[in-house]
């Protein structure tokens, strides 16, 4: 395998690993506690990732995400950006540095440019712009599948927070299972 392909594979694995972790978390919850994040993760497809913190996703704008005008609801778009930009950090993470579950949103700024109609398949591309020991900035765009229309843009500022000992143990317990599952899904992208 070429070095570039192996580097891309590792970035894809890191993002897919975080998706697997989030899915496992929601599967462990009672149905009433799965919330909107779960429904979105079920519809989300990883398309690409690289070691710089770029991640690209694709999903269909389902009716459940829409407002009365049958377009993507602004609050739903903000949550989708939150989920995807958080996943984009994954290729840059290492033990003790921006690991899954040790960061939260500080500010989210979304600019809505045009409506994304129900039934539309869209791409959400994220790029980590800056990352330090405690703070991170990720930018993202939600575009039409062909890339010709930008529906909205986003800047997401995150801050690292300490994980509890219990959370760390729970995450460590599942790592082997998530790695196996992530490896299977990433093979299809290469």
VOFI-525874 format. One record per atom (N, C-alpha, C): residue in three letters; atom name; x, y, z. Coordinates in steps of 0.1 Angstrom, whole numbers, plus 5000, padded with zeros to 4 digits. Layout:
% residues N
resn | name | u | v | w
ALA | CA | X | Y | Z
...
***
This chain:
% residues 190
resn | name | u | v | w
UNK | N | 5009 | 4988 | 5000
UNK | CA | 5000 | 5000 | 5000
UNK | C | 5009 | 5012 | 5000
UNK | N | 5006 | 5022 | 4992
UNK | CA | 5014 | 5034 | 4991
UNK | C | 5013 | 5042 | 5004
UNK | N | 5023 | 5051 | 5006
UNK | CA | 5022 | 5059 | 5019
UNK | C | 5010 | 5068 | 5019
UNK | N | 5007 | 5074 | 5008
UNK | CA | 4995 | 5083 | 5008
UNK | C | 4982 | 5076 | 5011
UNK | N | 4981 | 5064 | 5005
UNK | CA | 4969 | 5056 | 5007
UNK | C | 4968 | 5051 | 5022
UNK | N | 4980 | 5047 | 5027
UNK | CA | 4980 | 5043 | 5041
UNK | C | 4976 | 5055 | 5051
UNK | N | 4981 | 5067 | 5048
UNK | CA | 4978 | 5079 | 5056
UNK | C | 4963 | 5082 | 5055
UNK | N | 4958 | 5081 | 5043
UNK | CA | 4943 | 5083 | 5042
UNK | C | 4935 | 5073 | 5049
UNK | N | 4940 | 5060 | 5048
UNK | CA | 4933 | 5049 | 5056
UNK | C | 4933 | 5052 | 5071
UNK | N | 4944 | 5056 | 5076
UNK | CA | 4944 | 5059 | 5090
UNK | C | 4935 | 5070 | 5094
UNK | N | 4934 | 5081 | 5086
UNK | CA | 4925 | 5092 | 5089
UNK | C | 4911 | 5087 | 5088
UNK | N | 4907 | 5080 | 5078
UNK | CA | 4894 | 5074 | 5077
UNK | C | 4890 | 5065 | 5089
UNK | N | 4900 | 5057 | 5093
UNK | CA | 4898 | 5048 | 5104
UNK | C | 4895 | 5056 | 5117
UNK | N | 4903 | 5067 | 5119
UNK | CA | 4901 | 5075 | 5131
UNK | C | 4887 | 5081 | 5131
UNK | N | 4882 | 5087 | 5120
UNK | CA | 4869 | 5092 | 5120
UNK | C | 4858 | 5081 | 5122
UNK | N | 4860 | 5070 | 5114
UNK | CA | 4850 | 5060 | 5115
UNK | C | 4850 | 5054 | 5129
UNK | N | 4861 | 5053 | 5136
UNK | CA | 4862 | 5048 | 5150
UNK | C | 4853 | 5057 | 5159
UNK | N | 4854 | 5070 | 5157
UNK | CA | 4846 | 5079 | 5165
UNK | C | 4831 | 5078 | 5162
UNK | N | 4828 | 5075 | 5150
UNK | CA | 4813 | 5073 | 5146
UNK | C | 4809 | 5060 | 5153
UNK | N | 4817 | 5049 | 5153
UNK | CA | 4814 | 5037 | 5160
UNK | C | 4812 | 5039 | 5175
UNK | N | 4820 | 5047 | 5181
UNK | CA | 4819 | 5050 | 5195
UNK | C | 4806 | 5057 | 5198
UNK | N | 4802 | 5067 | 5190
UNK | CA | 4790 | 5074 | 5192
UNK | C | 4778 | 5065 | 5190
UNK | N | 4778 | 5056 | 5180
UNK | CA | 4767 | 5047 | 5177
UNK | C | 4766 | 5037 | 5189
UNK | N | 4777 | 5032 | 5194
UNK | CA | 4776 | 5023 | 5205
UNK | C | 4770 | 5030 | 5217
UNK | N | 4774 | 5042 | 5220
UNK | CA | 4768 | 5050 | 5231
UNK | C | 4753 | 5051 | 5229
UNK | N | 4748 | 5054 | 5217
UNK | CA | 4733 | 5056 | 5215
UNK | C | 4726 | 5042 | 5216
UNK | N | 4733 | 5032 | 5211
UNK | CA | 4726 | 5019 | 5211
UNK | C | 4724 | 5014 | 5226
UNK | N | 4732 | 5019 | 5235
UNK | CA | 4731 | 5015 | 5249
UNK | C | 4720 | 5022 | 5256
UNK | N | 4714 | 5032 | 5250
UNK | CA | 4704 | 5040 | 5256
UNK | C | 4690 | 5035 | 5253
UNK | N | 4681 | 5037 | 5263
UNK | CA | 4667 | 5033 | 5260
UNK | C | 4662 | 5042 | 5248
UNK | N | 4652 | 5036 | 5240
UNK | CA | 4647 | 5043 | 5228
UNK | C | 4644 | 5058 | 5230
UNK | N | 4638 | 5061 | 5242
UNK | CA | 4634 | 5075 | 5244
UNK | C | 4646 | 5084 | 5247
UNK | N | 4657 | 5079 | 5249
UNK | CA | 4669 | 5087 | 5252
UNK | C | 4679 | 5088 | 5240
UNK | N | 4675 | 5083 | 5228
UNK | CA | 4684 | 5083 | 5217
UNK | C | 4685 | 5097 | 5210
UNK | N | 4675 | 5105 | 5211
UNK | CA | 4675 | 5118 | 5206
UNK | C | 4678 | 5120 | 5191
UNK | N | 4679 | 5132 | 5187
UNK | CA | 4681 | 5135 | 5173
UNK | C | 4695 | 5131 | 5168
UNK | N | 4705 | 5131 | 5176
UNK | CA | 4719 | 5127 | 5172
UNK | C | 4719 | 5113 | 5166
UNK | N | 4711 | 5104 | 5173
UNK | CA | 4711 | 5090 | 5169
UNK | C | 4705 | 5089 | 5155
UNK | N | 4694 | 5096 | 5152
UNK | CA | 4688 | 5095 | 5139
UNK | C | 4697 | 5101 | 5128
UNK | N | 4704 | 5111 | 5132
UNK | CA | 4713 | 5117 | 5122
UNK | C | 4725 | 5107 | 5119
UNK | N | 4731 | 5101 | 5130
UNK | CA | 4742 | 5092 | 5128
UNK | C | 4738 | 5080 | 5119
UNK | N | 4726 | 5076 | 5120
UNK | CA | 4721 | 5065 | 5112
UNK | C | 4721 | 5068 | 5097
UNK | N | 4719 | 5081 | 5094
UNK | CA | 4718 | 5086 | 5080
UNK | C | 4732 | 5091 | 5075
UNK | N | 4742 | 5092 | 5083
UNK | CA | 4754 | 5098 | 5079
UNK | C | 4764 | 5088 | 5073
UNK | N | 4770 | 5092 | 5062
UNK | CA | 4780 | 5084 | 5055
UNK | C | 4793 | 5091 | 5054
UNK | N | 4804 | 5085 | 5059
UNK | CA | 4817 | 5091 | 5058
UNK | C | 4822 | 5089 | 5043
UNK | N | 4826 | 5100 | 5037
UNK | CA | 4831 | 5099 | 5023
UNK | C | 4846 | 5100 | 5022
UNK | N | 4852 | 5109 | 5030
UNK | CA | 4867 | 5111 | 5029
UNK | C | 4872 | 5117 | 5042
UNK | N | 4885 | 5115 | 5045
UNK | CA | 4891 | 5121 | 5056
UNK | C | 4906 | 5122 | 5053
UNK | N | 4913 | 5131 | 5059
UNK | CA | 4928 | 5131 | 5058
UNK | C | 4934 | 5135 | 5071
UNK | N | 4947 | 5134 | 5072
UNK | CA | 4954 | 5136 | 5085
UNK | C | 4955 | 5151 | 5090
UNK | N | 4950 | 5160 | 5081
UNK | CA | 4950 | 5174 | 5085
UNK | C | 4938 | 5178 | 5093
UNK | N | 4929 | 5169 | 5095
UNK | CA | 4916 | 5172 | 5101
UNK | C | 4905 | 5175 | 5092
UNK | N | 4906 | 5171 | 5079
UNK | CA | 4895 | 5172 | 5069
UNK | C | 4887 | 5160 | 5070
UNK | N | 4874 | 5162 | 5070
UNK | CA | 4865 | 5151 | 5069
UNK | C | 4853 | 5155 | 5061
UNK | N | 4849 | 5146 | 5052
UNK | CA | 4837 | 5149 | 5044
UNK | C | 4827 | 5138 | 5046
UNK | N | 4814 | 5142 | 5047
UNK | CA | 4803 | 5133 | 5050
UNK | C | 4792 | 5136 | 5039
UNK | N | 4783 | 5127 | 5038
UNK | CA | 4772 | 5128 | 5029
UNK | C | 4759 | 5123 | 5037
UNK | N | 4748 | 5129 | 5035
UNK | CA | 4736 | 5125 | 5041
UNK | C | 4724 | 5130 | 5033
UNK | N | 4712 | 5124 | 5035
UNK | CA | 4700 | 5129 | 5028
UNK | C | 4693 | 5138 | 5038
UNK | N | 4688 | 5149 | 5033
UNK | CA | 4680 | 5158 | 5042
UNK | C | 4666 | 5151 | 5043
UNK | N | 4664 | 5144 | 5054
UNK | CA | 4652 | 5137 | 5057
UNK | C | 4641 | 5147 | 5062
UNK | N | 4629 | 5143 | 5060
UNK | CA | 4617 | 5151 | 5064
UNK | C | 4618 | 5155 | 5079
UNK | N | 4622 | 5145 | 5087
UNK | CA | 4623 | 5148 | 5101
UNK | C | 4633 | 5159 | 5105
UNK | N | 4642 | 5163 | 5096
UNK | CA | 4651 | 5174 | 5099
UNK | C | 4646 | 5187 | 5094
UNK | N | 4634 | 5187 | 5088
UNK | CA | 4629 | 5199 | 5081
UNK | C | 4619 | 5208 | 5089
UNK | N | 4618 | 5220 | 5085
UNK | CA | 4609 | 5230 | 5090
UNK | C | 4596 | 5229 | 5083
UNK | N | 4586 | 5238 | 5085
UNK | CA | 4573 | 5238 | 5079
UNK | C | 4574 | 5241 | 5064
UNK | N | 4585 | 5247 | 5060
UNK | CA | 4587 | 5250 | 5045
UNK | C | 4593 | 5238 | 5038
UNK | N | 4595 | 5227 | 5045
UNK | CA | 4601 | 5215 | 5039
UNK | C | 4615 | 5216 | 5035
UNK | N | 4622 | 5225 | 5043
UNK | CA | 4637 | 5227 | 5041
UNK | C | 4644 | 5224 | 5054
UNK | N | 4657 | 5221 | 5053
UNK | CA | 4665 | 5217 | 5065
UNK | C | 4663 | 5228 | 5075
UNK | N | 4659 | 5224 | 5087
UNK | CA | 4657 | 5234 | 5098
UNK | C | 4671 | 5239 | 5103
UNK | N | 4672 | 5251 | 5107
UNK | CA | 4684 | 5257 | 5111
UNK | C | 4690 | 5251 | 5123
UNK | N | 4682 | 5247 | 5133
UNK | CA | 4686 | 5240 | 5145
UNK | C | 4692 | 5226 | 5142
UNK | N | 4685 | 5219 | 5132
UNK | CA | 4690 | 5206 | 5128
UNK | C | 4704 | 5208 | 5121
UNK | N | 4705 | 5218 | 5113
UNK | CA | 4718 | 5220 | 5106
UNK | C | 4729 | 5223 | 5116
UNK | N | 4726 | 5231 | 5126
UNK | CA | 4736 | 5233 | 5136
UNK | C | 4741 | 5221 | 5143
UNK | N | 4731 | 5212 | 5147
UNK | CA | 4735 | 5199 | 5153
UNK | C | 4743 | 5191 | 5144
UNK | N | 4739 | 5190 | 5131
UNK | CA | 4747 | 5182 | 5121
UNK | C | 4761 | 5187 | 5120
UNK | N | 4763 | 5200 | 5119
UNK | CA | 4776 | 5206 | 5119
UNK | C | 4784 | 5203 | 5132
UNK | N | 4777 | 5203 | 5143
UNK | CA | 4784 | 5200 | 5156
UNK | C | 4789 | 5186 | 5156
UNK | N | 4781 | 5177 | 5152
UNK | CA | 4785 | 5163 | 5152
UNK | C | 4797 | 5161 | 5142
UNK | N | 4795 | 5166 | 5130
UNK | CA | 4806 | 5163 | 5119
UNK | C | 4819 | 5170 | 5122
UNK | N | 4818 | 5183 | 5127
UNK | CA | 4831 | 5190 | 5130
UNK | C | 4838 | 5183 | 5142
UNK | N | 4830 | 5178 | 5151
UNK | CA | 4836 | 5171 | 5162
UNK | C | 4843 | 5158 | 5157
UNK | N | 4837 | 5151 | 5148
UNK | CA | 4843 | 5139 | 5142
UNK | C | 4856 | 5143 | 5134
UNK | N | 4857 | 5154 | 5128
UNK | CA | 4868 | 5158 | 5120
UNK | C | 4881 | 5159 | 5128
UNK | N | 4880 | 5161 | 5141
UNK | CA | 4892 | 5162 | 5150
UNK | C | 4899 | 5148 | 5151
UNK | N | 4892 | 5138 | 5149
UNK | CA | 4896 | 5124 | 5151
UNK | C | 4910 | 5121 | 5145
UNK | N | 4913 | 5124 | 5133
UNK | CA | 4926 | 5121 | 5127
UNK | C | 4938 | 5128 | 5135
UNK | N | 4935 | 5139 | 5142
UNK | CA | 4945 | 5146 | 5149
UNK | C | 4947 | 5141 | 5164
UNK | N | 4938 | 5133 | 5168
UNK | CA | 4938 | 5129 | 5182
UNK | C | 4949 | 5119 | 5185
UNK | N | 4953 | 5119 | 5197
UNK | CA | 4963 | 5109 | 5202
UNK | C | 4960 | 5107 | 5217
UNK | N | 4965 | 5097 | 5224
UNK | CA | 4963 | 5096 | 5238
UNK | C | 4966 | 5109 | 5246
UNK | N | 4956 | 5114 | 5253
UNK | CA | 4958 | 5126 | 5261
UNK | C | 4956 | 5139 | 5253
UNK | N | 4953 | 5138 | 5240
UNK | CA | 4952 | 5150 | 5231
UNK | C | 4940 | 5148 | 5222
UNK | N | 4929 | 5155 | 5225
UNK | CA | 4917 | 5155 | 5217
UNK | C | 4911 | 5142 | 5214
UNK | N | 4910 | 5133 | 5224
UNK | CA | 4905 | 5120 | 5223
UNK | C | 4889 | 5121 | 5222
UNK | N | 4883 | 5110 | 5217
UNK | CA | 4869 | 5110 | 5216
UNK | C | 4863 | 5112 | 5230
UNK | N | 4854 | 5121 | 5231
UNK | CA | 4847 | 5123 | 5244
UNK | C | 4853 | 5133 | 5254
UNK | N | 4864 | 5139 | 5250
UNK | CA | 4871 | 5148 | 5259
UNK | C | 4870 | 5163 | 5255
UNK | N | 4860 | 5166 | 5247
UNK | CA | 4859 | 5180 | 5242
UNK | C | 4844 | 5184 | 5241
UNK | N | 4841 | 5197 | 5242
UNK | CA | 4828 | 5202 | 5241
UNK | C | 4828 | 5215 | 5233
UNK | N | 4816 | 5219 | 5229
UNK | CA | 4815 | 5231 | 5221
UNK | C | 4816 | 5243 | 5230
UNK | N | 4823 | 5253 | 5225
UNK | CA | 4824 | 5266 | 5231
UNK | C | 4815 | 5276 | 5224
UNK | N | 4816 | 5277 | 5211
UNK | CA | 4807 | 5285 | 5203
UNK | C | 4805 | 5278 | 5190
UNK | N | 4793 | 5280 | 5184
UNK | CA | 4789 | 5275 | 5171
UNK | C | 4783 | 5287 | 5164
UNK | N | 4789 | 5290 | 5152
UNK | CA | 4783 | 5301 | 5145
UNK | C | 4780 | 5296 | 5131
UNK | N | 4767 | 5295 | 5128
UNK | CA | 4762 | 5290 | 5115
UNK | C | 4756 | 5302 | 5107
UNK | N | 4760 | 5303 | 5094
UNK | CA | 4755 | 5312 | 5085
UNK | C | 4746 | 5305 | 5074
UNK | N | 4733 | 5308 | 5074
UNK | CA | 4724 | 5301 | 5065
UNK | C | 4723 | 5309 | 5052
UNK | N | 4727 | 5303 | 5041
UNK | CA | 4728 | 5310 | 5028
UNK | C | 4716 | 5308 | 5019
UNK | N | 4711 | 5295 | 5019
UNK | CA | 4700 | 5292 | 5011
UNK | C | 4694 | 5279 | 5016
UNK | N | 4681 | 5276 | 5013
UNK | CA | 4674 | 5264 | 5019
UNK | C | 4679 | 5252 | 5012
UNK | N | 4681 | 5241 | 5021
UNK | CA | 4684 | 5228 | 5016
UNK | C | 4671 | 5219 | 5016
UNK | N | 4665 | 5217 | 5005
UNK | CA | 4652 | 5210 | 5005
UNK | C | 4652 | 5196 | 5010
UNK | N | 4641 | 5192 | 5015
UNK | CA | 4639 | 5178 | 5019
UNK | C | 4641 | 5168 | 5007
UNK | N | 4648 | 5157 | 5010
UNK | CA | 4650 | 5147 | 5000
UNK | C | 4663 | 5150 | 4992
UNK | N | 4670 | 5161 | 4995
UNK | CA | 4683 | 5164 | 4988
UNK | C | 4694 | 5157 | 4995
UNK | N | 4703 | 5151 | 4987
UNK | CA | 4715 | 5145 | 4993
UNK | C | 4726 | 5156 | 4993
UNK | N | 4732 | 5158 | 5004
UNK | CA | 4741 | 5169 | 5006
UNK | C | 4755 | 5164 | 5011
UNK | N | 4765 | 5172 | 5009
UNK | CA | 4778 | 5169 | 5015
UNK | C | 4782 | 5180 | 5025
UNK | N | 4788 | 5175 | 5036
UNK | CA | 4792 | 5184 | 5047
UNK | C | 4807 | 5181 | 5048
UNK | N | 4815 | 5192 | 5045
UNK | CA | 4829 | 5191 | 5045
UNK | C | 4835 | 5199 | 5057
UNK | N | 4843 | 5194 | 5065
UNK | CA | 4849 | 5200 | 5077
UNK | C | 4864 | 5201 | 5075
UNK | N | 4870 | 5211 | 5081
UNK | CA | 4884 | 5212 | 5081
UNK | C | 4889 | 5219 | 5095
UNK | N | 4897 | 5212 | 5102
UNK | CA | 4903 | 5218 | 5114
UNK | C | 4912 | 5229 | 5110
UNK | N | 4909 | 5241 | 5114
UNK | CA | 4917 | 5253 | 5110
UNK | C | 4928 | 5255 | 5120
UNK | N | 4926 | 5253 | 5133
UNK | CA | 4936 | 5255 | 5143
UNK | C | 4933 | 5245 | 5155
UNK | N | 4944 | 5239 | 5160
UNK | CA | 4942 | 5230 | 5172
UNK | C | 4954 | 5232 | 5181
UNK | N | 4951 | 5234 | 5194
UNK | CA | 4961 | 5235 | 5204
UNK | C | 4958 | 5226 | 5216
UNK | N | 4965 | 5228 | 5227
UNK | CA | 4963 | 5219 | 5239
UNK | C | 4949 | 5220 | 5244
UNK | N | 4942 | 5232 | 5244
UNK | CA | 4929 | 5233 | 5250
UNK | C | 4918 | 5238 | 5241
UNK | N | 4922 | 5244 | 5230
UNK | CA | 4912 | 5250 | 5221
UNK | C | 4914 | 5245 | 5207
UNK | N | 4902 | 5245 | 5199
UNK | CA | 4903 | 5240 | 5186
UNK | C | 4892 | 5248 | 5178
UNK | N | 4895 | 5251 | 5165
UNK | CA | 4886 | 5258 | 5156
UNK | C | 4884 | 5249 | 5144
UNK | N | 4872 | 5246 | 5140
UNK | CA | 4869 | 5238 | 5129
UNK | C | 4859 | 5246 | 5120
UNK | N | 4861 | 5246 | 5107
UNK | CA | 4852 | 5253 | 5098
UNK | C | 4846 | 5242 | 5089
UNK | N | 4833 | 5245 | 5084
UNK | CA | 4826 | 5236 | 5076
UNK | C | 4816 | 5242 | 5067
UNK | N | 4813 | 5235 | 5056
UNK | CA | 4803 | 5239 | 5046
UNK | C | 4794 | 5228 | 5043
UNK | N | 4781 | 5231 | 5042
UNK | CA | 4771 | 5222 | 5037
UNK | C | 4768 | 5226 | 5023
UNK | N | 4770 | 5216 | 5014
UNK | CA | 4769 | 5219 | 4999
UNK | C | 4760 | 5209 | 4993
UNK | N | 4756 | 5212 | 4981
UNK | CA | 4749 | 5203 | 4972
UNK | C | 4758 | 5191 | 4969
UNK | N | 4753 | 5180 | 4965
UNK | CA | 4761 | 5169 | 4962
UNK | C | 4772 | 5172 | 4951
UNK | N | 4768 | 5180 | 4941
UNK | CA | 4777 | 5183 | 4930
UNK | C | 4787 | 5195 | 4934
UNK | N | 4785 | 5201 | 4946
UNK | CA | 4794 | 5211 | 4951
UNK | C | 4791 | 5225 | 4946
UNK | N | 4780 | 5227 | 4938
UNK | CA | 4777 | 5240 | 4931
UNK | C | 4770 | 5249 | 4940
UNK | N | 4762 | 5244 | 4950
UNK | CA | 4754 | 5253 | 4959
UNK | C | 4759 | 5251 | 4973
UNK | N | 4761 | 5262 | 4979
UNK | CA | 4765 | 5262 | 4994
UNK | C | 4752 | 5266 | 5001
UNK | N | 4748 | 5257 | 5010
UNK | CA | 4735 | 5259 | 5018
UNK | C | 4738 | 5267 | 5031
UNK | N | 4749 | 5263 | 5037
UNK | CA | 4753 | 5271 | 5050
UNK | C | 4767 | 5268 | 5053
UNK | N | 4773 | 5277 | 5061
UNK | CA | 4787 | 5275 | 5066
UNK | C | 4787 | 5276 | 5081
UNK | N | 4798 | 5272 | 5087
UNK | CA | 4799 | 5271 | 5101
UNK | C | 4813 | 5273 | 5106
UNK | N | 4815 | 5279 | 5118
UNK | CA | 4827 | 5280 | 5125
UNK | C | 4824 | 5274 | 5139
UNK | N | 4832 | 5264 | 5143
UNK | CA | 4829 | 5257 | 5156
UNK | C | 4842 | 5258 | 5165
UNK | N | 4840 | 5265 | 5176
UNK | CA | 4851 | 5266 | 5186
UNK | C | 4849 | 5255 | 5197
UNK | N | 4859 | 5247 | 5199
UNK | CA | 4858 | 5236 | 5209
UNK | C | 4868 | 5238 | 5220
UNK | N | 4865 | 5233 | 5232
UNK | CA | 4875 | 5233 | 5243
UNK | C | 4876 | 5219 | 5249
UNK | N | 4888 | 5215 | 5252
UNK | CA | 4890 | 5202 | 5258
UNK | C | 4885 | 5202 | 5273
UNK | N | 4879 | 5191 | 5277
UNK | CA | 4875 | 5189 | 5291
UNK | C | 4880 | 5176 | 5296
UNK | N | 4883 | 5175 | 5309
UNK | CA | 4888 | 5162 | 5314
UNK | C | 4877 | 5151 | 5314
UNK | N | 4880 | 5139 | 5310
UNK | CA | 4871 | 5128 | 5310
UNK | C | 4872 | 5122 | 5324
UNK | N | 4860 | 5117 | 5329
UNK | CA | 4860 | 5110 | 5342
UNK | C | 4867 | 5097 | 5340
UNK | N | 4871 | 5091 | 5351
UNK | CA | 4878 | 5078 | 5351
UNK | C | 4868 | 5067 | 5346
UNK | N | 4855 | 5068 | 5349
UNK | CA | 4845 | 5059 | 5344
UNK | C | 4844 | 5060 | 5329
UNK | N | 4843 | 5072 | 5324
UNK | CA | 4842 | 5074 | 5309
UNK | C | 4854 | 5068 | 5302
UNK | N | 4866 | 5070 | 5307
UNK | CA | 4878 | 5065 | 5301
UNK | C | 4878 | 5050 | 5301
UNK | N | 4874 | 5044 | 5312
UNK | CA | 4873 | 5029 | 5313
UNK | C | 4863 | 5024 | 5303
UNK | N | 4851 | 5030 | 5302
UNK | CA | 4841 | 5025 | 5293
UNK | C | 4846 | 5026 | 5278
UNK | N | 4853 | 5037 | 5275
UNK | CA | 4858 | 5039 | 5261
UNK | C | 4869 | 5029 | 5258
UNK | N | 4878 | 5026 | 5268
UNK | CA | 4888 | 5017 | 5266
UNK | C | 4883 | 5003 | 5264
UNK | N | 4872 | 4999 | 5271
UNK | CA | 4866 | 4986 | 5270
UNK | C | 4861 | 4983 | 5256
UNK | N | 4856 | 4993 | 5249
UNK | CA | 4850 | 4991 | 5236
UNK | C | 4860 | 4993 | 5224
UNK | N | 4872 | 4997 | 5226
UNK | CA | 4881 | 5001 | 5215
UNK | C | 4883 | 4990 | 5205
UNK | N | 4885 | 4977 | 5210
UNK | CA | 4888 | 4966 | 5200
UNK | C | 4876 | 4964 | 5191
UNK | N | 4864 | 4964 | 5197
UNK | CA | 4852 | 4962 | 5189
UNK | C | 4850 | 4973 | 5178
UNK | N | 4852 | 4986 | 5183
UNK | CA | 4851 | 4997 | 5173
UNK | C | 4861 | 4996 | 5162
UNK | N | 4873 | 4993 | 5166
UNK | CA | 4884 | 4992 | 5156
UNK | C | 4881 | 4982 | 5145
UNK | N | 4875 | 4970 | 5149
UNK | CA | 4872 | 4960 | 5139
UNK | C | 4861 | 4965 | 5130
UNK | N | 4851 | 4971 | 5136
UNK | CA | 4839 | 4976 | 5128
UNK | C | 4844 | 4987 | 5119
UNK | N | 4852 | 4996 | 5124
UNK | CA | 4856 | 5007 | 5116
UNK | C | 4865 | 5002 | 5104
UNK | N | 4873 | 4992 | 5106
UNK | CA | 4882 | 4987 | 5096
UNK | C | 4873 | 4981 | 5084
UNK | N | 4862 | 4974 | 5087
UNK | CA | 4854 | 4969 | 5077
UNK | C | 4847 | 4980 | 5069
UNK | N | 4843 | 4991 | 5075
UNK | CA | 4836 | 5002 | 5068
UNK | C | 4846 | 5010 | 5059
UNK | N | 4858 | 5011 | 5064
UNK | CA | 4868 | 5019 | 5057
UNK | C | 4873 | 5012 | 5044
UNK | N | 4873 | 4999 | 5045
UNK | CA | 4878 | 4991 | 5033
UNK | C | 4869 | 4995 | 5021
UNK | N | 4857 | 4997 | 5023
UNK | CA | 4848 | 5000 | 5012
UNK | C | 4851 | 5014 | 5006
UNK | N | 4857 | 5023 | 5013
UNK | CA | 4861 | 5036 | 5008
UNK | C | 4874 | 5037 | 5001
UNK | N | 4882 | 5027 | 5002
UNK | CA | 4896 | 5027 | 4996
UNK | C | 4896 | 5021 | 4983
***
